[in-house]
Amino acid sequence: MKYSIDKQEKYTLFRLNEEKLDSSIAPQLKSEMVTLHAEGVRNIILDLSEVKYTDSSGLSASGGQPRVAGRQWNFYSHQTF
């Protein structure tokens, strides 16, 4: 999975540099979100502007209000399909 992370004071920008967000990528994406949370990141902007295709597993990994260990963090997604 190709991506970049840009940590700012109030948020972290996670840019996915892939054309497809599907079942082959979704577990890795979710794992990275869990890692960021463990590092104390609470506001994530997920930039999916390069994604041209996603399936249900990709949507599940990229949307909603993720929870890890009973904690919730703010999650913003930018998608252009």
C-alpha atoms as a printed R data frame, in Angstrom:
   type eleno elety resid chain resno       x      y      z
1  ATOM     1    CA   MET     A     1   0.000  0.000  0.000
2  ATOM     2    CA   LYS     A     2   1.367  3.395 -0.997
3  ATOM     3    CA   TYR     A     3   0.523  6.341  1.232
4  ATOM     4    CA   SER     A     4   1.911  9.431  2.913
5  ATOM     5    CA   ILE     A     5   1.303 10.870  6.364
6  ATOM     6    CA   ASP     A     6   1.587 14.558  7.204
7  ATOM     7    CA   LYS     A     7   1.242 15.251 10.930
8  ATOM     8    CA   GLN     A     8   0.137 18.763 11.852
9  ATOM     9    CA   GLU     A     9  -0.580 20.280 15.252
10 ATOM    10    CA   LYS     A    10  -4.363 19.752 15.172
11 ATOM    11    CA   TYR     A    11  -4.763 16.971 12.618
12 ATOM    12    CA   THR     A    12  -2.973 14.308 10.609
13 ATOM    13    CA   LEU     A    13  -3.392 14.064  6.843
14 ATOM    14    CA   PHE     A    14  -3.306 10.486  5.577
15 ATOM    15    CA   ARG     A    15  -3.078 10.422  1.772
16 ATOM    16    CA   LEU     A    16  -3.712  7.084  0.076
17 ATOM    17    CA   ASN     A    17  -1.679  6.920 -3.144
18 ATOM    18    CA   GLU     A    18  -3.532  4.026 -4.751
19 ATOM    19    CA   GLU     A    19  -6.081  3.820 -7.566
20 ATOM    20    CA   LYS     A    20  -8.013  0.983 -5.895
21 ATOM    21    CA   LEU     A    21  -9.252  0.701 -2.330
22 ATOM    22    CA   ASP     A    22 -10.504 -2.849 -2.096
23 ATOM    23    CA   SER     A    23 -10.167 -5.996 -0.010
24 ATOM    24    CA   SER     A    24  -6.434 -6.224 -0.786
25 ATOM    25    CA   ILE     A    25  -5.774 -2.737  0.686
26 ATOM    26    CA   ALA     A    26  -8.523 -2.270  3.307
27 ATOM    27    CA   PRO     A    27  -6.901 -4.358  6.098
28 ATOM    28    CA   GLN     A    28  -3.635 -2.434  5.727
29 ATOM    29    CA   LEU     A    29  -5.479  0.898  5.791
30 ATOM    30    CA   LYS     A    30  -7.385 -0.080  8.914
31 ATOM    31    CA   SER     A    31  -4.131 -1.230 10.544
32 ATOM    32    CA   GLU     A    32  -2.507  2.144  9.843
33 ATOM    33    CA   MET     A    33  -5.504  3.925 11.384
34 ATOM    34    CA   VAL     A    34  -5.156  1.781 14.515
35 ATOM    35    CA   THR     A    35  -1.430  2.582 14.673
36 ATOM    36    CA   LEU     A    36  -2.085  6.323 14.378
37 ATOM    37    CA   HIS     A    37  -4.649  6.076 17.158
38 ATOM    38    CA   ALA     A    38  -2.163  4.245 19.375
39 ATOM    39    CA   GLU     A    39   0.255  7.119 18.777
40 ATOM    40    CA   GLY     A    40  -2.341  9.560 20.122
41 ATOM    41    CA   VAL     A    41  -3.689 10.907 16.827
42 ATOM    42    CA   ARG     A    42  -7.349 11.894 17.178
43 ATOM    43    CA   ASN     A    43  -8.111 14.034 14.089
44 ATOM    44    CA   ILE     A    44  -7.433 12.266 10.803
45 ATOM    45    CA   ILE     A    45  -8.101 13.615  7.337
46 ATOM    46    CA   LEU     A    46  -8.150 10.739  4.868
47 ATOM    47    CA   ASP     A    47  -7.383 11.977  1.357
48 ATOM    48    CA   LEU     A    48  -8.711  9.500 -1.201
49 ATOM    49    CA   SER     A    49  -8.436 11.847 -4.164
50 ATOM    50    CA   GLU     A    50  -6.286  9.354 -6.119
51 ATOM    51    CA   VAL     A    51  -8.715  6.460 -5.557
52 ATOM    52    CA   LYS     A    52 -10.693  5.614 -8.696
53 ATOM    53    CA   TYR     A    53 -12.390  2.439 -7.441
54 ATOM    54    CA   THR     A    54 -13.503  1.115 -4.080
55 ATOM    55    CA   ASP     A    55 -15.522 -1.882 -2.967
56 ATOM    56    CA   SER     A    56 -17.504 -2.451  0.238
57 ATOM    57    CA   SER     A    57 -14.418 -3.415  2.258
58 ATOM    58    CA   GLY     A    58 -12.699 -0.216  1.134
59 ATOM    59    CA   LEU     A    59 -15.705  1.870  2.086
60 ATOM    60    CA   SER     A    60 -15.847  0.179  5.461
61 ATOM    61    CA   ALA     A    61 -12.163  0.903  6.123
62 ATOM    62    CA   SER     A    62 -12.433  4.539  5.016
63 ATOM    63    CA   GLY     A    63 -15.734  5.771  6.415
64 ATOM    64    CA   GLY     A    64 -17.806  6.173  9.524
65 ATOM    65    CA   GLN     A    65 -16.570  6.832 13.022
66 ATOM    66    CA   PRO     A    66 -13.828  4.294 13.726
67 ATOM    67    CA   ARG     A    67 -13.472  3.078 17.286
68 ATOM    68    CA   VAL     A    68 -10.438  1.445 18.790
69 ATOM    69    CA   ALA     A    69 -10.415  0.015 22.305
70 ATOM    70    CA   GLY     A    70 -13.621  1.854 23.152
71 ATOM    71    CA   ARG     A    71 -12.238  5.259 22.116
72 ATOM    72    CA   GLN     A    72 -13.463  7.353 19.265
73 ATOM    73    CA   TRP     A    73 -11.513  9.824 17.174
74 ATOM    74    CA   ASN     A    74 -12.562 12.362 14.583
75 ATOM    75    CA   PHE     A    75 -12.249 11.062 11.073
76 ATOM    76    CA   TYR     A    76 -12.741 13.089  7.894
77 ATOM    77    CA   SER     A    77 -12.722 11.588  4.452
78 ATOM    78    CA   HIS     A    78 -12.365 13.254  1.073
79 ATOM    79    CA   GLN     A    79 -13.543 11.123 -1.829
80 ATOM    80    CA   THR     A    80 -14.173 12.059 -5.450
81 ATOM    81    CA   PHE     A    81 -15.759  9.275 -7.469
